[in-house]
Amino acid sequence: MTPASTQYMDALGRANKVRLARSEVKHQLRDGSLSVEEALEHPAVQTMPVGLLLEAQQRWGAIKVRRALGRLRYRVPPVVVSELRNVGDLTDRERAAIVRACGESTR
């Protein structure tokens, strides 16, 4: 095996570990054993888009995510978060606003 193929296999192994960890977080979020706040702090989802993480909640789809994030723009002060933005790039204020928006949408 060449060093390049070893490096390639190592990268594939790391990518598979990340995929499995993300899948586990999404399953826990869907069945309610993990809150949105806890999911936003999980290290495995820091490079994942916000929209995909929020869609993992039970009875949430792309439209509900878009509406919840869109409502944040009309708050005072406004919070603008794209559903394509990575979770790790969010500020504490944006994370708190997303948690509040998810709580309001389930009522």
Secondary structure, DSSP 8 states (H G I E B T S, - for coil): --HHHHHHHHHHHHHHHHHHHHHHHHHHHHHTSS-HHHHHH-GGGTTSBHHHHHHTSTT--HHHHHHHHHHGGGSSS-----TTSBGGG--HHHHHHHHHHHHHHT-
